[in-house]
Every structure is written in C-alpha cells, then in structure tokens.
Amino acid sequence: MTPQPLQIQGTSGPGILRPVSEIHGKFRSVFKEFPYFNYVQSKALDDVLYTGKNVVACAPTGSGKTVLFELAIIHLLMETTEPWRNVKAVYMAPIKALCSQRFEDWKKKFEPLGLSCKELTGDTEIDDFFEIQDAHIIMTTPEKWDSMTRKWRDNCLLQLVRLFLIDEVHVVKDTTRGATLEVVVSRMKAVHAYRAAENPQEDLSMRFVAVSATIPNIKDIADWLCDNRGPATCLEMDESHRPVKLRKVVLGFPCSSNQTEFKFDLSLNYKMANIIQTYSDQKPTLVFCSTRKGVQQSAAVLAKDARFIMRIEHKQRLMKYANSLLDSKLRDLVTFGVGFHHAGVDVSDRKVIEEAFTMGDLPVLFTTSTLAMGVNLPAHLVVIKSTMHYIGGACKEYSDADMLQMIGRAGRPQFDTSATAVIMTKTHTKDKYMQFMNGAEIIESSLHTHLVEHLNAEIVLHTISDVNMALDWIRSTFLYIRALKNPKHYGFSTDLDRCGIEAKLQELCLKNLNSLASIGLVSMDEDVNIKATEAGRLMARYCVAFDTMKQFSKVTGTETLPELVELMAKGKEFTDVQLRVNEKRTLNTLNKDKNRITIRYPMEGKIKNNEMKVNCLIQAQFGSIPIQEFGLTQDTGRIFRNGVRISRCLAEFLNQRSKTGFSALLNSLILAKCFSAKLWEDSPYVSKQLEKIGLTLSAAMVNAGLTTFNKIEKTNARELELIVNRHPPFGNQIREAIINLPKYEVRLEQLPRYNVATAEIVVTVNVKNHEQLLSKRTAPDHHYVTMIIGDCDNNVVFLQKLTDLMLLKSGSWSKKIEVAKASKGEDINVNLVSSEYGSSQSDPGKRQCNHLCKNKDHCGHDCCESCFLSSNSPLLN
C-alpha cells in the first residue's frame, strides 16, 4: 500500500509530510532510510524536484537540508537521458571534512544508479582534470574549485557543470574564506553566460541550489543567485521545524580591562562544573576550548571540581577504556568521566575517546574547534568556552562558520528530542552573540578585503580587460548587492545613490589594479586597458597570495638556498601555522642542540614567531629529522601541501625575470625539487623517495652506508632485504625501481671558433638507460629536468626544461649555445636539476665542469680532457 501524505501540526501552522514513494521508483533507493520526507524537505520538494529554478533554502542545523541536494541531483537525472555521460554536478562545502562525509554517503547512494563520485579537496595536482573527466558528482571546497576554474576557458569539462550545490552558503561572510566562495559562484555564473552565448540554440542551464543555517537577509543571497527569470526561490524554515529542539543560552562573564585573554579563559574553567550541572540533564556534554593546552587544563579542573554519580558497571566500563589509552594524563581523567581530544592526541587514543563518548559512557569531552569540522560526535549539551581563539599568533574571534559547526553538534536525533548550546563570552559581547544565536546577524561580503588576488585571476581569465569590465564583474558578486544596501559597512557614504556606489566600487578596483601593476603582475595603459603579465599568470595559476608575490619581487638574484627557505617561510599562505608555547622546546632543540641532529641552517636566537617555526619545520623535513609531536607533524603536512606550488611559482617567477640572478634561480629550482622530494638535494636519505620506503627503512639504509641510488642498485637484493628487514622479493623491487629511474649524462664541447668576446659550445644530454626506460619507468610522466648554465657574472647563459617524454623519443638532446665572456672569469656553471628527485652524488669530482678552455690539451684541467660532464648517480642535481 502506498503511503499517503501525513498531516502534521507545527508551531507555525499545519504542514504535510510527503511520502518517499512519490519519487520515481528508479531513484527511491536514495531515500530508503525513511518512508516520509520531514517538514523542511516536504515544503521544498515541489521547487527542488519538479522545477529547475535556482533555490536558496534556509533552515536550522540538523533539519535534513542535504536531502534537498539529493532531490536536485535526481531532478537533473530526470531531465537527462541515459547514459548520463555529460551530467556534471558540483557539491561545494567550506571544509574538507564535510566534502568527505558527503563523498562517503553519496558514493553508496548514487553509484548503484550509475553515477561516479569524486572528492577533490587536495592542493593543485596535475591529474585533477583527468580525475573529474568521468565523474558525475564532484565534491570540492571553494579554494580547490577556485584553482580548478582559473583556466575554465581552456577546459570544456568545467563547462559541462549543470548543477552547482552550495552547502553552508552563509560562509560567504567569513573574513578569510568567504571571498573565495563568492568569486567561485560568480565565476560559475560567467561560465554559464559564456556557454549560453556560444550555443544560443541549445537550452543550456546551470542551476544553483544553496542551503544555509538561519540568516535574516536570505533574499540578498537569492538576488545574488538570480538567473534570467529573476531571483532564486527562497525557502525559509524556522527553529520550530528542527527535529531536535535547541535551547540557546549566551552567558556573559565580567572581564576587567587589565585582564588578559589568557586569564579570562582560565577563569571560565571554574564556572564549568556549574554550567554542566545546570544544562546537561546528566547526558553527554561536549566543551569546545580555544587551545589544546586549554582543553587539557579545563578537563583537569573539572575532574577535580565535579564528581559524576555513576553506577559500578559504568565505572568499570570507563576503567576498561582508560586501560587502553597511551596518554597517562588522559587515562587518569577518563576514570573520573572526563576526556579530552585534539590534534595533538595520538590517533589510537582519539579513537578510544570517540567510542567512549559515542556510546554515552564518557559524560564530558573537552576538545578544540577542529573536532566540530571533522568527527561526527553529537552531544546533548554543547558549551563553547570563550568566543576567542589563537590563530596566526593573534587572539581573534571564532568565525561564524566555526561557531555554527560547534553549535551544530548539539542534539543527538536518535536519543534526544531537545538539546542545549551554551556560549560563554564576555559581558560586553553577550548581546552580539545573542543576535548571532537567533540568526539575526546580517550576512555581509568580505570580498572587498581580498579583492587583489581575485581581480588578478579574472584578468588572467580575460573576464576583465578594462575598468568598466571590472565593474561588470563586481556587479555579479554578493559584494555589489550588499554595498547598495549597506554602503557604510564597505567604507562608503550612506547618502550615495546607485551610481555613486558603483563609482566607489570602481575606485576600489582601480586601487587594487594599481597595486598589481606596482609589482608587474598586470600592465595598464593610459586608457586603463589591463593585461596580465607572465608574473600575474603565475600568481593565478599557482593561487599565490599577493603579499607572497611582493616578497618574490624583492629577490635580488644572489640569494642562497637558506635565504630562499627563509623567504618561503614568510609566505602569507603559512600565517595560519601558529607557534604554540608547548612546541618551543622541541623547535629550539631542532634548531640548535649539540647532542642531537639539528637543522642544516640554524636560525639565530630562540624560535619566537610563526615564520621561524615554518622555517624550522621545512628544514627538519628536508633533513629527515623525525618529529614525534603529532601537532607539528600536522603543521608540516600543511606547510608542504602549500610549499610545493609556492616554490614552483618562485622558480618560474625568477626564470621569467631578467637573465641576471643565476644563483637565485638555480637555488629556487633546487628548492622546488626539495619540496617535491621532501629532502635536501644532496640528502643521504635518497631511498625515501622510492615507493614503500619511509623514514625508518631509509634510515636503515643510511646506517648501512647506502646513501646514493648508485650504491643501492649495486647491492645484492637479498642483502637489501636483510638491511631493511623485509622478505623477498622486496630487495628486487627496490633495485628495479632504481634501475628504471632515468640516468642522465651531460656533455659539453667547445667548437673551434675563437673569438675574444664569445665562445660557442654544444651541450648534449643523453639518457644513459634510454632502452631500459622505453619498457618501464619509475619516474612519473610529468617528470622533467632543467638544464641551467650560468657564468661568473651571475648571469643565466642558458635555461631549458627537458621532459622525460621528449628525451625518450631519441634518447638525447643537443643544443649549440653562444656564450659571452664574463667580466669576472671564463668559468661557466652547468647544472641539470630534476623536478622531483633529490640524489646524493656518488662521485662529486665528476659532477660539474666549469671551464671553457681554448686548448684542451694544455689547459691542465682534468675535467676538460674528456670535455664532458657526467655522473654515476641516476639523477644529476
């Protein structure tokens, strides 16, 4: 029997619950977990499933908004004939954790229908476009989609997107991430407009469906997501339709003017027992603290202050959990019913704590805001202890996105019918958070504070080529809609009319364009026609911050490798890597310690700021120095994800500048390789670059004297297995991987044409194992080497990128070069730098020939007798 619609009575009037059986049988399996859609979903069903209109839905956290996205996907499938070859939907969420959750969920739901899902959240990778080629549903973050779409005109795949799903659209007001979300949506509108203009006869649509927690100015979002039919359809649901009713409490505590943030935060620890007793109903409580240290301190204070009344069996279960924990402090607290959880806690301990809390055995869990992003641990009571946290070395308020994620953890639908969220803040900010809790805070744009990078990206895309086009582009943004309604927020006078505000926005664009032009990222003529320069294209391609490009532009050309590492560490991209007090000892030990291995280029004094920390972690990774602290390992991962692209951008930036500055360019190429390899260019830990070999096995090889690819290749396979304690055929696999790495030989020959001012030389690069590589290669397809030659005046004489694929066609490459005589001497410096691999030289004596001698028989240079450069190592540096 088919379920009939259910009549329900809500506080805002009666409604009808629609049955899942209303959906076409083919797609019903997506909703098999429930027979009826809830009120929010039922109300949205007609607009989302049976029309192609743009929709903005605003409903409380936990009201099942994800189903609206699923209905929109099904609408797209109903509109398209099978096989769904050209169906592309993009789901965009502000954080990777949400994308991962959606990916796991939708893979199960949509793959049986023949749709493939692809998660795309890492940093820019070469294979990204191939990965989305066959994907129907793509999960991504604004930052990732921004980098992907910066070349959309060259990529027809991106022009196939028919449905764009925006989760947590209120994040558009976030001061750090909002601007990226805003420009990506505006760019997708531009993609659609372009596609419609190119194919006017086809009915090509791109649909936007956005969902959000409660916001008062949802109509502004609807205006922004308009199409030719007008604004998007607005669906607003109030708190009465939240499956678990949420009580919201904001408590203000006095904070004297001479009291530091740290002291205020500390004082809140002693209020915690009372709050938990008042609001928890003896059910699981989750407390969010601003720092890892704060998490542990708060947990310790509560364990002393409060005594939970527990049955004997409950205590026994807690003892069992405690006994399987590695951290002794955590073990003691768990026996009292209190736990803590943050990124610095060992992974196995975190799993135990998560299980204890999910099962309801652990009454209170203290954690940092990162838990709200990744792990799904709902609680009956959520407490946000202080609205400030440390980020980038400074104390700042949590972003709204962070606050909503934390509050969103209140309420366990399977156990609770009500839940409570408590915000603890200062007395003078109490009203602000009351407004926030009631969804009364207006959403504003933050694009005006991040305009410079995004203007540059649009100039590179040819969306903008003069100031009028810049204003046209601004008109497609949320900034434009809000600037007209609230000019004061954007620094404009309140008595301006539309034309006046547009003039001010144009002025703002011009100011940012002048900043770009000041360091040569764009060129402008008198009529303010704007063109991207090669440097501007690099900035857009590698998604590098304007401030970082400004640092690059200060490079003089004589920089050493340690100076370039220091320059990288100053990058704007690393400002979120903060120096924590409890890390200073470890970092200072890494920097200078006569009893241990330290970083290669120590810094003066103590580690006292973020830049020094970033520098230290980069060098520790290059030097293969193990770091035990989980938090520092996490930070290192973050630094290297950004560092690979930023170092490549630096090398390419220096390459396209003037031909002076050979040493800085050579060192930037070496640095980019170090970031790819995660090793110094001459590290003895070369084996770490091979598949299946991590730091432990690599260290075993170094201890056995196997510090070059050449030495490892010459070692018997069985002996290798003994060294690394592995079974056959592991040794054969290691040797085979090295045998299949390209081995280069460089020859340099001076032609017999004598001239006082110049010399003619022929450079030849041979791949010594050319035949071998035709059948099997270890290096990836995109691997290349850069030939760079410099003279004694620090000039770049010659630079050429040589890809393996090109070299393998004939096995060698040759070029005749004319070299002008340098004022400081006749030597030239020849280097072949791999894009990926660091390799210790097995025979440094033969590494480099620096001499151009007229008479090779009488010059006295050993290396000139055979007149070629060679290396017995698989890869020249």
N, C-alpha and C positions, 0 to 999 in steps of 0.2 A: 504494500500500500504506500502511495506517495505521500510524504509528509506535507501537511498544509501549513501555510504561514501561521506563526504564533502571534497572538495579540499580547503586547506587554504594556505595563503602565510604568512610565518613568516619571521622575520629578518634573521633567519639562514637558509632560503630556504623553499621550499614548503613542505607541510605535508598533511596527510589525517586524517580526523576525522572519527572514526569508529562508526557505529550505535549500540545502546544497543541491537537492535533486533538480532544482531549476536550471542548473548548469548542464550543458551538453554532456552526454554520457562519456564521451572520449576524454573530457578534462576533469571529470568529477574526482578522480583519484587524488588530485592536488589537495582536496579538502576532506580527505577521508577521516580525519581525526574528529570531526564534529558533524552532526546532522543539520544544524542550523547556523547561519551567519549571525553574529551578535548585532546589537543595535547599530553600532557605528558602521559595520560592514553592510548591513541591510539597507541603511539610509543611502550609502554611496553606490550601491550595486547598479542602479539604472544608469547613472552618469559614467561610471567607470567601465562597466561591462558592455553596455548597449550603445554607447556613443564613442566617438574618437576625440571628444573635446579634451583640452588641457584641464587638469584638475589640481586644486590645492586643497588638501584635507588637513584639518586642524583638530586634533583630539588628544586627550591625556595619554601619558606614557602607560603602556600596558593595555591599551584598548584594542589591540589587534589590527594596527594600521598596515602591517606587512601584507595582509590578505588583499588590500587594495592594489598593491603592486602585482600580486599574482593574478588578480582579475584583469588588470590592464594587459598583462602578457597574454592571457587567454583571448582577450579581445583582438590583439594583434594576430594571433594564430587563426582566429575565426575569419579574419579579413584576408588571409593569405592562403594560397593553395599549396598543398604538399607536393613534393618535399620542400621543407622550409629552408631553401638554400640561402636566400638573401634576407632572411629575418635577422635583424640585429637589435637587441635591447641592451641598454647600459643601466646598471644599478650603481649609483654613486652615494657613498656614505662617508662621513668625515673621518672615520678612523678605520684602520686595517682590521681590527677585531670584529667590527660589525660586518665588514665585507666577508671575512672568513666564516662567520656564523651563517650569513646568507648563502654563501657558496655551498657549505655542507648541507644545508637544508634544501636548497633548490636543485642540487645535483640529484638528490633522492627523488624529488617531486617531478622534475621536468625531463631528466634523461630517459625515463621509460617512454616519454612522448616523442622521443627522437631529437630533443634539443640538447646541445652540449653547452656546459657552463665553464667559464674560465675566470679565475681570480687573477687580477692584475694590480698588484699593490707595491711591488718592489721598486727600486730605482731604475732609471732608464737602462734598458737592455737592448741589445741588437735584435734579439729574436722576438720582441714584443709583437710586431706586426704579423709575423708568421703564426704566433700563438693565437691571435684573435681571428685569423683567417677563417677557421672553421667553427668558431664559437658563435652561438646564438645569443647567449646571455653573458655579458661581461660585468664582473664586479670590480669596482675601482674606487680610488679616493680622488678628491679634487686635484691634489698635487700630481698624481700619476696621470690622470686624464688630461691635465694641462700639458704635461710634457709630451704625451702621445699626440695631442691635437695641434701642436705647434707646427706641424707640417701637413695639415689636413688637405690642402690643395693638391699635394703630390700623392695622396693616398685615397683611392676610391673606396677602400674598405670602410673608412670613417664616414664616408658619405652615404653608407647604407643604413646607418642607425635610424630606426623608425620610432623607437620608444626610449625616452630618457627619464629614468626614475630617480628622484632626488629624496634621499632619506635625511631626516633632521635638517630641513631647509632653513630653520631658524639660525643655524650656524653661520649664515651669511653675515651676521653681525659680529662674529668673533673677530677680535682685533688682529689675530695672527693668521687664521685660516680662511676667514670669511671672504677676503678679496679674491682668493683663488677660486672658490666655489662660484663667486659672482661672474668672473670673467669666463669661466668654462661654460656656464649656462648661456651667457651672451654669445660666446663663440659657436655653440651648437645652433643658436638661432641664425647666426651668419651662415653656417654650413647649409642649413635648410633653405635659406633665402637664395643662396648660390645655386643649389641643386634645382630649386623650382624655376629659377631664371634660365638655367641651362636646358631644362626639359619641360617647357611650358605645356606641352600636350599631355604629359603624364600627370596623374593626380598623386603627387608625392607629398606625403605629410610627415611631420615629425611631431610626436606627441610628448608633452611633458606631464608627468604626474609627480607632485611633490607632497610630502607629508611632514608634519611638524607637531611639536608639543604646542600647548595653548599659547597663542600670541594675539595681541589686540589688533594689530594692523595687518591682518591676513589679506585684506583687499589690496594692499600695496604689492604683496607677493603675486597676487592674481593679476594685477596690472602689468607687472614685470614679465610674467609668463603668458602674455597675451599672444594671440595669433590674429589672422586677418578677420576672424569673426568677433574679435573683442577680447576682453579679459578672460582669464581662466575661470572655470566654475569653482566657487568657494563652498566647501562643506565644513561647517563648524559644529563641533560636538562639545558639550560642557562636561565638567567633572562628574556629573550625576551618572554618566554612562561608563565610568571607569569600572571594570569588573571587580577590582578590589578598591574599596573606598579609601581615599588617602586623607588622613588628617595632617595638616601642615602647621608646624609650630616654628616661630622665629623667636629666639631668646637673646636679648641684648644684655651684655655684661659691661660694667664700667671699666674704662681703661684710661689711666691718668696720662697727662701729656709727656711725663718723663718715663713712662713705662715702655720698654721696647716690645716689638712684636714677639720676640722670643719669650719674654717674661709673661706677656698676656697669654700666649699659647700655653705656657706652663701652668698658669693659674686655672685654666679651664679643666685640667686633669682632675682637680679636686671637686669639680662640680658633676663629674661623670656618673658616679655611683647613684646620686640623687636622680639624675635625668633617666637613667636606665630603670631605676625602681619605679619612677612615675609613669613612664610611657611604654615600657616593653611588654606588659601583660605576661611576664615570665616566658616570653617567646624569643627566638633568635634575634640578636642585635648586631648590626654592622656599624662600626665607627670609623669614619674617614679622617685621617690626620694628614698634616701638610708635609711631613718629612718622615723618612724611615726611622730616624732616631726618635722622633716624636711618637711614632707608632709604638716603639718598644717601651718608652718611658710611660706613656699613657696606660699601656697594658699592665705594667708593673705596679703603677699607683692603684689601679682598680683592683688588682688581685689582693693588695694589702687592705684597701678600704671596704671591699664588698665580700660578703660570704653568700654564695648561692646555696639554697636549700635543695639538696639532691638526694635521691634515693641511693641505696647502696649499689644497686646494679648500674645505675648511671655513673657513679664514681668509678666502678670497675671498668666500664667502657672507656672512660677518659684515661685511666691508667694504661689501658691497652694501647690507645693512640699515643700517649706520652712515651711509652717504651720503644715505639718505632721511630721516634724523632732523633735526629743527629744533633740539633742545636740544644745545648743544655739549658739555656735560659728559657727557651720555648717549652721545653719538657716540663720545667717546674711550674710555669704558668698554666699549662693545659690541665694539670691536675686540679687547679682551682677553678677551671671552667672558663679560662680566658686564653685567647690565642692571638698571634699576630701574623701578618702575611704581607710581604713586599718583595720587590725585585731582587733584593739582596739575600733573601732566604733561599736555601738550597731547594732545587726543584722537587726532590723526593719529599722533603718536609712540607712544601707547599701543597703537594697532592694529599698528604695525610690530613692537613688542616682543612683543606677544601671538603674532603669527605666527612670529617667530623662535624663541620658546620652544616653541610647539606643534609646530613642525617638528623640534625637537630640536637646532637649530643654536646656541641660546644656552644654555651649560652651567648658568649660575646666574642666578636672577632674585630681586632683593630687592623686597619690597612691603609695604604696610600690610595690616591685617586686613580692610579693606573689599574687597580683591580676592577673598578667600575667599567673600564674600557674593554677589558679582555675576558675575564672569567664571569660566568653567569651564576652569581651567588646571591639569590634574593634573600631578604630578611624581613621580619615583621616590623622592626624599628631600624631606621637609618639615622645616624647622627653625623652631621658634618661639623667637626670640631674646628672652628675658626674658618673664616672665608678667605684667608690669605695663605699663600704658599710661596716657597722659594723657587724661582725659575730664572735661569740666566744670571745667577748670583744676586738677584734682587728680589725683594718681597713684593709680590703682586697678588691681586685678587684672582680667584679662580675664574676662568671664562664661563660664560653661561652654558656652553656645551658640556663642560666638565661638571658643573653643578647639576644639570639635568640628568646626566648619566648617573651621578651618585644617587640623586633622589629617585631615579627610575628603578633602583634596586629595592625600593620599599614595596613590600606586598608579594606574598607567595600565592599565586592564584590557586594552586592545588590544596593549600592549607588554610588560607586566610580569607575573610570577607572584608576585613579592614586592615589598614597599616598606618604607620606614622613616620613622618620625616621631620627631624628637628635640625634647625640651623642655629649654631652658636656663633654669634658675632658681637661686635662692639655696640654699645648703646646707640652711638650716633649713626650707625649704618643699618639699624634694625628696620626702619621704615622702607629703606631701599629694597631689602630682601623680602619684606612683606609683599611689596609690589611685585617683585620677581616671582615669588611663590604663587601669587594669584594670577600670573600671566598678564600683568597689567603693564609690563615694561615694553615700550615701543621698540621694534626692531629697526636699527639704522644700518647703513652701509659702512664698511671700513675701507672701501676701495681707494678713497682719496688719500689715505696714508700709505698705500702700497702701489701708487699709480705708475711709478717709473719703470718697474720691471715689466708690467703688463702692457704699457704703451709700446715698449720696445718689441715685445713678442708680436703685437699686432702690426707693427711697422714691417717686421721681417715677413709676416704673412701677406703683406700688401693690402691689409684691411684699411690701413691708414697711410696716406702719402702726402697729405697736407693738413693744415689746422682745421679746415672745415670738416674733413673726413674724421678727424679726431673727435669733433663734437658729435658727428653722426654716430660714431661708435659709442660715445658716452651715453647717447640717447637710448641705447639698447640695454643699459645697465640699471641695476637697482639703485645705484647712487643717484642717478638722474631723477628717478621717481621720488626719492626721499628728499633730495635737495630742493625740489619745488615745494614740498610740504613743510620742511623744517630747515630753512636755509641757515639758521643760527648755528645748528649743530656742525655745519660744514664751514663755519667761519665767514658766512655771507650775511649781508644786512637783511633784516626782516622786511624792509619796505621795498625790496626789489620785485619787479614783475618777472614773468617767464623769460622775456628777452634779457633782462638784467642778470638773472641767474645763469642763463646759458652763456652769457658773456664772461661771467666769473668762472664757469667750468672750463671755458676755452682758455682763459688766462692761466688756470691751474695746469691745463695740458701743456701750454707753452712753456711754463716754468720748468716742468719735468722734461720737456723736449730739449730745453737748453742745458739741463743737467746731463742728459745723454750725449748731446753734442760736445759738451766741455771735455769729455774724455774720449771723443772719437767713436762713439757707439752708433751715432747716426750723423748724416750730413744734411745741412739745411742751406738753401739759397735765400736770396733777398725776398722772394715771394713766399717764403716758408714752405717750399716743397721739401718733403722729407724722404730721405733714402736710408736704408740700412747699410751699415758698413760691414766688412767681414767680421770685425770685432763684435758688432751688435748681433750678427747672426750666430756667432759662437755663444754669446751670452744667452740667447734664446734657445739654441739647440741643447745646451747643457744645463739649462734652468739655473743659471748662476745669478746670485744677488748683485744688485748694482754696487753696493759697498765693497763687495769682493772684487768686482771688475776694477773699481777705483784703486784698490790695493795693487792689482796686477799692473795697472798703468804706471805705477811708481817704480817698477823694476828698472834698474839702471843697465843691466847687461853683464855685470861682473859677479853676480850672486853665486855663492857656493851652495852645495846641497843642503847643509844645515840652515842656511839663511832662507832657502826656499821652503823648508819644513816649517820654519818659524812664520813665514808669510802665510802659508796654508792654514796654520793654527789660528790665525787672526780672522779667518773667513766668517762672514755673517752666518753662514749655514751651521756653524758649530756653537752659536750662542746659547742653545738650549742644553748644551753639555755643561752642567753646573758642578762647581767644586764643592764637595761636601766635607765638613770638618773631619769626619771619621776616616776620610780617604787620604788625608795629608801625609800621614806617616808612611803609608805604602808608596805613595807617589814620590816622596822625598828620598825613600830608600832606592827606588828605581833610578832616581836622578843622580844620586851620589852615595856610594857606600863602599868602603874599601874591602869589606868582607864578602860582597856578592857581585854578581854580574849586573852592571848598570847600563843605562842607555849610552849610545855611541857619542852623542854630542850633548853633554850635561849643560844645564842652564845655571846661571849664577844665582846664588841665594836659594831661598826656600820656594817651594811651589805655592804661590799665593793668589793666583787668579785662574779663570777658565782657560785662557789661551795657553798658559804653562801646562795645565793638565792635559789639554788636547795634544800639545807638542810631545809631552812625556808618553802618552798612550800610543801615539803614532810610532815613536821610536821604539817603544817596548815591543810592539807588534812586528816592526821591521827586524828587530834583533832577536825574535823568537824567545823573548823572556816571558816565562809563564806567569800569569796573574791569577791568583786564587779567588779574589773577591768577585762575586757574581755581578755586582753593580758596575764595576769597572770593565768587566768583560762585555756587558751590555752596551756601555758607552762606546767601547772600542768598535763594536759591530756597527753602531750608528755612525761613528766618525768615518769608517771605511766605506760604508754604503754611499755616503756623500763624497768622500775623498777621491774615489776612482774617477768620477766625472769631473770634479773641480780641477784635479791635477791634469787631466787630459785637456781641459779647457785652457789652463795656464800654458801648457806646451804649445797648443795650436795658436794661442794668442801671441806668444813670443815669436813664433815662427812667421806669422804674417806681419809682424812689425819690421822695422828696418833690419838690414843684414849685419848690423853691429850687434855685439852681445852674444858671441858664440858660447861662452862658458855658461851663461844663464840658460840659454836654450838647451844646451847639452844636458845640464843638470835638471832642467824641467822634464826632459824626455826620460831621464833616468828615474826621476821622482814618480812620474806617471807609471812607469814599469814597476817600481817598488810598491805602489798602491795596488796594482793588479796582482802582483805576486805575493803581497803581504810579507815581503822580505827586503833587506838591503840588497843592492845589486850584486855584491860580492859575498853574500852570506854563505857560510858553510852548510846551512840547512837546506840546500838545494832540493833534496828529495821530498821536502814538504809540499812541493808543487805537483807531485805525482798523485794520481787518484789512489785512494785507500791509505795514504800515508799522512798521519797527523804529526803533532809535535813530539809525541812520545817515541814513535818509531823513527822519526827523523833524528831525534837526539841520540838514539841507539846507534844510528849510522855515523853520526858525527863522532861519537865516542870510539867507534871502530876505525876512524880515520877516513871514512867515505864522505868527503866534503865536496866532491865535484861529480857531475854526471859521468865524466870520463872514467873516474875511479870505480864508480858503482857498476858501470857497464862492463868493466874488465874483471869484476869479481864473480866467482862461481855462484850459480843460482842457489845451490844448497848452503853455501857459506852465508849468503844474504839472509836465508831463512833462519839460520842459527842466530845471526846478529839481531834480527827483529822478532825472533821467537814466533814464527809462523810456519804453517805446514806447506809442503809443495802443492800446487805449482806457483806459490806466491813469488818466489825468487825469479822464476822465469817471467812472470808478469811484469815485475819491476824492470828487469833488464829489457824486455821487449818495449815497454813504454819509452825507455830512454833511446833505444835503437831507432825508434820511429819519431824521435824529435828531429827537426831539421838541423843539419850541421853545416855551418857556413864557412867559406874561405874567401878572404878578400885579397885581391892582387892589385898592386899599384905599379904602374910603369910610366916612366917619363919618356916622352917622344923626343927624338934627336932634333929639336928645333930650338936653337939657342937664342935667347933674347934677354936683354938686361932687365926689362920690366916684367915680363911674364914667362911662365913655363906651361907646357901642355902635358897633361898626364891622362892616362887611361885608367879608369877604376873598373875592376871586374869583380862581381860577386858570384861565386859558384856555390851550388848546393852539393856538398860532397856525397851525400847519400840520396841523391836525386831518384835513382832507380827504385831504391827501397821505399821511398815515400809515395811513389805512384800507387803502390798497392795498399799501404796502411800508414796513417798519420796520427800522432798523439796530439799535436797542437790543433786548436780549433780552426775552422775555415777562415775566421776573420783575423788570424794572426798575421802580423807583418813585422818587418824590421825597418828602422830608419837609418839610412846612411847619412852621416853628418860630418863634414870636413871643415875645420877652422884653421886660421893662420895665427901668426904670433901677435897680430894687432887685435886679436879677439873678434875678427870678422868671420862671418859664416861664408865660406868659399862655395859650399855646395850642400844641398839637402834634398834627399829623395826618399819617399816612402816606397818600400818594395813588399808587396804582398806575397805570401807563400804561393797562392794560386797562380800568380803571374810568373814567379820564379820557376815553378814546377813545369810550366809549359815547355821550357827549353833547358832548364837546369842551370842557366846562368844569365847574367845581365851585365852589360858593359856600357860605359859612357866616357866620351872624351871631354875633358874639362880644361879650361884655360884658367890658370892661377896667377893672379897679380902678385908681384913680390911685396911682402910686408915690410914696413919700415924697421921692425924690431928683430928680424931674422928670417931665415929661409925655411924653418921647420913648418910642417903642417901636421895637424892633429886629425886622425881618421878614426871614426867610431861607427860601429854597427850596433844599434840599440833595439832589443826585442820589445814588442809592445806588451808582452805578458810575462816573460820568464827572466828571473834573475839566475845568474850562473857563475859560480866561482871559477876562476880561470885555473886550469891545471898547469899552464906554462906561461906565467906572466911575461917572461922575457920576450916571447914572440907576439905579444898582444898587439903592439902598435908600432908602426914605422913612422917617424916624424920627419924624415929627411927627404929633400928634393935635391939630389946632388947631380952636377953636370957629368962628372966622370965617376961612374960606379966602381971602376976598377981601383981607383986611387983614393977614394974618399975616406976609407978607414972605418966606416960604419958597418958592423957585422950584418945588420938587418938589410943593408942595401945590396949585399952580394946577390941575394936571390930576388931582391926587389918585389917582395910581396908580403902582405900581412896574413898571418894565419893563426888559427887557434885550434888546439886539440880538444877544446871544450865544445859540447854540442851547440852552444849559442854564444856568440860574441856579445859582450856588453855593448 
